[in-house]
Amino acid sequence: MKTEAYTYLKKKDPVIKKIIEAVPYPDILSTKNIFHDLISCVVEQQIHYRSTKNIFKKLLEKAAITSLTTENFSVFEEKGLSTIKLSDKKYETLSHIIDFWKDNRVEWEMLSNEEITNKLSKIKGIGTWTIDMILLYTLDRPNIIPIDDFHLKQIMTNLYKLNPDYKLKSQITNISNNWSPYKSIAVKYLLAYKTFSIKNPLF
């Protein structure tokens, strides 16, 4: 699918074409564990796949845990979370996530993006950005545009010369519609380029 996607994206968008030809695709191995990845988003304010500080990873190591579940969360809380300061609001959100997982058994892979969004948005404290991260990275859905992602907005504003003061989300949506049905690959390339461009700018 990726070869087909690369060909399609290069035809549709000259910016993406240049990035694809220069930047290695960021192949990221998903945990497939939505609970684990949601917790990482709350604790670190960034999904762990994109973390530069590796706070969540270090907390897991302290608790000797590789994959977080409702069953081992108390160990993670005692040996990991207790070593850092988290706001009351974050603790409340973590509690809501745990309650949801204990009360619901969901076959996430069987659900549409819309169904997943509807379910996760019922968890107090979980917003659009977090849900998009789960769809993009954990479930590896192919056509996701995380419209509230700060880094994506920043890099697209720079590369596409967008006006940040005028309906930025609409501008990004219009551009990303050209990438469909491979928005996720384009997004991951753009985010990879943000790091790549520090030493090797293409534009």
Secondary structure, 3 states (H helix, E strand, C coil): CHHHHHHHHHHHCHHHHHHHCCCCCCCCCCCCCHHHHHHHHHHHCCCHHHCCCCHHHHHHHHCCCCCCCCCCHHHHHHHCHHHCCCCHHHHHHHHHHHHHHHHCCCCHHHCCHHHHHHHHCCCCCCCHHHHHHHHHHHCCCCCCCCCCCHHHHHHHHHHCCCCCCCCHHHHHHHHHHHHCCCHHHHHHHHHHHHHHCCCCCCC
